[in-house]
Amino acid sequence: MLTKTQLILLGLSTGMLTLFLESAKGIALPARIESTTGIVKLKRQNWTEFKPVSINTELNKGDQIFPLQGVRVTVLCPDLQQRPVSSGVPSGLKTICPIWEALKAKNPPPPGSLGGTNALIPYLISPRHTLILTDTPILRWNEVSQTRYYTIKVMDSQGIIWKKQVSQTQISYPGTPVFQPGIPYSVTIKTDGGQSSEQDKASKIEFIRLHSSEVATIQDEVNKIEQLNINKQTKALILAYFYGTYTLPTSTFNNYVLSSQSLATYHLTSEAITILETTIKQGQNSAIIERNLADLYWQIGLANLATNHYLKAIELAQIPEQLEEKTLAQFGLGEVYAALGDNNQAKIWYSKAREGYLTLGDSARANFVIQLIESLP
């Protein structure tokens, strides 16, 4: 069995681990292929050969990139600088992007957050186990058929602070009463037929309003990304990655009610999901968008939505350049089904992911997947 340190070095995605930059200011971004005029190949540290990849592919420090002769490729580095890649020869990412910093884990759903599996109840979708930036978040939940109206309640530790009856499956919180920064709030939804979000298996899905000082710091970083002259999908992925991996600085933990261990599991996940869903609605969909959206839903324990988007990613990943995305989505499905206790489906999807890793020439990850399969009853 591989150790945790070995897993970190493998850089496994979708519940494994991913490389990204964490600067002193807290921004966390991977490098990406921002543009290409033709075929570009990649060889990751654990791959035995170069494989074709597509625009927006995440890049790690130990990777080598190889645009074919005459192909112009631009990489967006972790410091948000766009840098050209020489064509016709392999180049190490370390020589293209000079700044690489800390490794950080991409984790499975926190304890108590796994749910969203019963389509017959109005389980909460957003804001769910997330940090929020404003007092007017969109409250969103699962649609239950033949429901005429839903009763929404927002609560703090003392009880109900706001209540509303609506016929749709989302509503914008009006901003009053204002949310007190640092305090966890919860949302419950009940249908006119008596089905309740409280029937969901998840229990730890509160949201937390950030203090204004943290909001200002985040907005500064977001503005830097917004000002980049890059394609829409790349910008959406960068913003979603930043929001989805943002964690509060440990120096601010005393300003929040929850324990430091719990706070470390909170990110701006709802913001990240909104970015990618908006991108899809604007017709900018792709396998990497769907897979990242699935990862975000899995991050907050929404199993059905994660499954749906992993399947969509697989459906869209039909060309050789998207083999890695397809493999990551298959691995993600294995993770979801294993967590739900559906070991047969978990083995099926893990096996497909193993085949993908073998095709990529990544025997280390393929062997790790074998260990996961063998660990299932």
C-alpha positions in Angstrom: 0.0 0.0 0.0 1.3 3.4 -0.9 2.0 5.9 1.9 0.3 9.3 2.1 3.6 10.9 1.2 3.9 8.7 -1.9 0.3 9.7 -2.9 1.2 13.4 -2.6 4.2 12.9 -4.9 2.0 11.1 -7.4 -0.2 14.2 -7.6 -3.4 12.2 -8.1 -6.5 14.2 -8.9 -10.2 13.7 -8.0 -9.8 12.8 -4.4 -6.2 12.1 -4.8 -3.8 15.0 -4.8 -3.0 17.9 -7.2 -0.2 20.3 -7.6 -0.9 24.0 -7.2 0.7 27.2 -6.3 0.1 28.7 -2.8 1.7 32.1 -2.6 2.1 34.2 0.5 -1.2 35.9 -0.4 -3.1 32.6 -0.5 -3.8 32.3 -4.2 -3.7 28.7 -5.4 -3.5 27.9 -9.1 -2.1 25.3 -11.4 -0.3 26.0 -14.7 -2.4 25.4 -17.8 -2.2 25.1 -21.6 -3.9 28.4 -22.5 -3.7 28.2 -26.3 -2.4 26.0 -29.0 -2.5 26.1 -32.8 -2.1 22.4 -33.3 -1.0 19.1 -31.7 0.8 19.4 -28.3 2.0 16.4 -26.3 2.7 16.0 -22.6 4.8 13.6 -20.5 4.1 13.7 -16.8 6.7 12.5 -14.3 5.1 9.0 -14.1 4.3 8.5 -17.8 6.5 6.4 -20.0 5.9 8.4 -23.1 4.5 11.6 -24.5 0.7 11.7 -25.1 -1.5 14.3 -26.9 -3.4 16.7 -24.6 -5.9 19.5 -25.1 -6.2 23.1 -24.2 -6.7 23.9 -20.5 -4.8 20.7 -19.4 -3.4 21.3 -15.9 0.4 21.2 -15.8 2.7 20.2 -13.0 6.3 21.2 -12.2 7.8 17.9 -13.3 6.0 17.7 -16.6 7.5 18.0 -20.1 5.6 19.6 -22.9 6.2 19.0 -26.6 4.4 21.0 -29.3 4.9 19.5 -32.7 7.1 21.4 -35.2 5.5 24.7 -36.1 2.8 24.6 -33.4 2.5 27.7 -31.2 1.6 27.0 -27.6 1.1 29.4 -24.7 1.2 28.2 -21.1 -0.4 30.2 -18.3 1.9 29.8 -15.4 1.0 29.7 -11.7 2.1 33.4 -11.3 -0.6 34.3 -14.0 2.1 35.1 -16.6 1.6 33.8 -20.2 4.7 32.2 -21.6 5.4 30.7 -25.0 6.7 27.1 -25.5 9.3 26.2 -28.1 8.0 24.0 -30.8 9.6 20.8 -32.1 11.4 20.0 -28.9 10.4 18.9 -25.4 10.5 21.5 -22.7 10.4 21.1 -18.9 7.7 23.0 -17.1 10.3 24.1 -14.6 12.1 26.1 -17.4 8.9 27.6 -18.7 7.3 28.6 -15.4 10.0 29.7 -12.8 7.7 29.9 -9.8 6.4 26.7 -8.2 5.5 26.4 -4.6 3.6 24.2 -2.1 1.8 20.9 -2.7 -1.6 20.8 -1.2 -4.1 18.0 -0.9 -7.4 17.8 -2.8 -9.7 15.9 -0.3 -12.8 13.8 -0.4 -16.1 15.1 1.2 -15.6 16.1 4.9 -17.2 13.8 7.5 -20.9 14.4 7.7 -21.3 16.1 4.3 -22.0 13.0 2.1 -25.6 13.1 0.8 -27.6 14.3 -2.1 -28.5 10.7 -3.1 -32.3 10.7 -2.6 -34.1 12.4 -5.6 -37.4 12.3 -3.7 -36.3 14.9 -1.1 -35.4 18.6 -1.6 -31.8 18.2 -0.4 -29.8 21.4 -0.2 -27.5 22.1 -3.1 -26.2 25.6 -2.3 -24.9 27.1 -0.1 -23.7 23.7 1.3 -20.5 23.3 3.4 -19.1 26.4 1.9 -17.8 29.9 2.7 -19.8 32.8 1.3 -18.7 36.3 0.3 -22.0 38.2 0.5 -25.3 38.5 2.5 -27.3 37.6 -0.6 -26.4 34.0 -1.6 -28.6 32.0 -4.0 -30.4 29.3 -2.0 -30.8 26.2 -4.2 -32.2 22.7 -3.7 -33.2 19.5 -5.5 -36.5 19.6 -7.3 -39.1 17.2 -6.1 -41.8 16.2 -8.7 -45.4 17.2 -8.0 -44.4 19.8 -5.5 -46.5 23.0 -5.5 -44.4 24.9 -3.0 -41.4 24.7 -0.8 -40.9 26.2 2.7 -37.4 27.5 3.2 -35.9 28.3 6.6 -32.5 29.8 7.4 -31.3 29.2 10.9 -28.4 30.1 13.2 -27.6 28.3 16.5 -30.5 30.1 18.2 -33.2 29.2 15.7 -35.0 30.5 12.6 -33.9 33.9 11.3 -35.7 33.9 8.0 -38.6 31.9 6.4 -40.1 31.9 2.9 -42.6 29.9 0.9 -41.8 29.6 -2.9 -42.8 27.5 -5.9 -39.4 27.5 -7.6 -36.2 25.6 -6.6 -34.0 28.5 -5.8 -34.3 32.0 -4.3 -31.9 34.8 -3.5 -31.6 35.5 0.2 -32.7 39.1 0.7 -29.7 40.2 2.8 -31.7 40.8 6.0 -31.2 39.7 8.6 -27.5 40.1 7.7 -25.3 37.1 8.3 -22.8 37.5 11.1 -19.3 36.7 9.9 -17.7 33.6 11.3 -21.0 32.0 12.5 -22.3 28.8 10.8 -25.8 29.0 9.3 -28.0 26.2 8.0 -30.9 26.0 5.5 -33.8 23.5 5.5 -36.3 23.0 2.8 -39.7 21.2 3.1 -42.2 20.4 0.4 -45.9 20.8 0.6 -46.0 17.0 0.6 -43.9 16.7 3.8 -40.5 15.7 2.3 -37.7 17.5 4.0 -34.0 18.3 3.3 -33.4 17.1 6.8 -34.0 13.5 5.5 -30.7 13.8 3.7 -27.9 11.8 5.2 -25.7 14.8 5.5 -25.5 16.7 8.8 -22.5 18.9 8.5 -23.5 21.2 5.6 -23.6 24.7 7.2 -22.3 27.8 5.4 -20.2 30.6 6.9 -20.1 34.3 5.9 -16.5 35.6 5.6 -15.3 38.7 7.4 -14.9 41.8 5.2 -11.1 41.7 5.5 -11.0 38.2 3.9 -13.5 39.2 1.3 -11.3 42.2 0.3 -8.2 40.0 0.0 -10.1 37.5 -2.2 -11.5 40.2 -4.4 -8.0 41.5 -5.1 -6.9 38.1 -6.3 -10.1 37.6 -8.3 -9.6 41.0 -10.0 -6.1 39.9 -11.2 -7.6 36.8 -12.8 -10.5 38.7 -14.4 -8.1 41.2 -16.0 -6.2 38.4 -17.9 -6.5 38.4 -21.6 -7.2 34.7 -22.0 -9.9 32.5 -23.4 -13.2 32.2 -21.5 -12.8 28.5 -20.5 -9.3 29.0 -19.1 -10.4 32.0 -17.1 -13.4 30.1 -15.7 -11.3 27.1 -14.7 -8.7 29.4 -13.0 -11.4 31.2 -11.1 -13.2 28.0 -10.1 -9.9 26.5 -9.0 -9.1 29.5 -6.9 -12.5 29.6 -5.2 -12.7 25.8 -4.9 -9.3 25.5 -3.1 -9.4 28.7 -1.1 -9.0 28.1 2.6 -9.0 30.7 5.4 -5.5 31.7 6.7 -4.8 30.0 10.0 -4.2 33.4 11.5 -7.9 34.2 11.1 -9.3 31.0 12.7 -9.9 32.7 16.0 -12.5 34.9 14.3 -14.7 31.9 13.5 -16.8 29.7 15.7 -15.9 26.3 14.2 -12.8 24.4 15.2 -9.6 24.8 13.1 -9.9 21.2 11.9 -13.4 21.9 10.6 -12.6 25.3 9.1 -9.8 23.7 7.0 -12.5 21.8 5.1 -14.4 25.0 4.1 -13.8 26.6 0.7 -15.6 29.0 -1.6 -17.2 26.0 -3.3 -20.5 27.6 -4.1 -18.7 30.4 -5.9 -16.6 27.9 -7.9 -19.7 25.9 -8.9 -21.5 29.0 -10.1 -18.6 30.0 -12.3 -18.5 26.6 -14.1 -22.3 26.2 -14.4 -22.5 29.7 -15.9 -19.7 28.8 -18.4 -21.7 25.7 -19.4 -24.9 27.8 -19.9 -22.9 30.2 -22.1 -22.1 27.3 -24.5 -18.5 26.9 -23.3 -18.7 23.3 -22.2 -16.0 20.6 -22.4 -14.8 17.4 -20.6 -12.4 19.4 -18.3 -15.2 21.8 -17.3 -17.6 18.9 -16.5 -14.9 16.9 -14.6 -13.9 20.0 -12.5 -17.6 20.7 -11.8 -18.1 17.0 -10.7 -15.0 17.4 -8.4 -16.6 20.4 -6.8 -19.9 18.7 -6.2 -18.1 15.8 -4.7 -16.1 18.2 -2.5 -19.3 19.1 -0.7 -20.7 15.6 -0.7 -23.4 15.9 -3.4 -23.1 12.3 -4.8 -25.8 12.4 -7.5 -24.7 15.7 -9.0 -21.1 14.6 -8.9 -22.0 11.3 -10.7 -24.0 13.1 -13.4 -21.1 15.5 -14.2 -18.5 12.8 -14.2 -20.6 10.8 -16.7 -21.0 13.9 -18.8 -17.2 14.5 -18.8 -16.7 10.9 -20.0 -19.3 11.4 -22.7 -17.5 14.5 -23.9 -14.0 13.0 -23.7 -14.0 11.1 -27.0 -10.7 12.1 -28.6 -7.1 11.0 -27.6 -6.2 14.4 -26.3 -8.9 14.0 -23.6 -7.8 10.5 -22.4 -6.5 11.9 -19.1 -9.7 13.8 -18.4 -11.8 10.7 -19.2 -9.6 8.6 -16.8 -9.9 11.2 -14.0 -13.7 11.2 -14.4 -13.8 7.4 -14.3 -11.6 7.4 -11.2 -14.0 10.0 -9.7 -17.0 7.7 -10.3 -15.1 4.9 -8.5 -14.6 7.1 -5.5 -18.2 8.2 -5.4 -19.6 4.6 -5.6 -17.0 3.3 -3.1 -18.1 6.0 -0.6 -21.8 5.1 -1.2 -21.0 1.4 -0.5 -21.8 0.3 -4.1 -18.7 -1.8 -4.4 -19.6 -3.4 -7.7 -20.0 -0.1 -9.5 -16.8 1.2 -7.7 -14.8 -1.8 -9.1 -16.2 -1.2 -12.6 -15.2 2.4 -12.7 -11.9 1.9 -10.9 -11.1 -0.8 -13.5 -11.8 1.6 -16.4 -9.6 4.2 -14.7 -6.8 1.7 -14.4 -7.0 0.9 -18.1 -6.8 4.7 -18.8 -3.7 5.0 -16.6 -2.1 2.1 -18.3 -2.7 3.6 -21.7 -1.2 6.8 -20.4 1.9 4.9 -19.4 1.3 5.6 -15.7 1.9 2.3 -14.0 2.2 3.9 -10.5 -1.4 5.2 -10.5 -2.6 2.0 -12.2 -1.1 0.0 -9.4 -2.6 2.2 -6.8 -6.0 1.7 -8.4 -5.5 -2.0 -8.2 -4.9 -1.6 -4.5 -8.2 0.3 -4.2 -10.1 -2.4 -6.0 -8.6 -5.1 -3.9 -9.5 -3.2 -0.7 -13.2 -3.3 -1.6 -15.3 -6.2 -0.2 
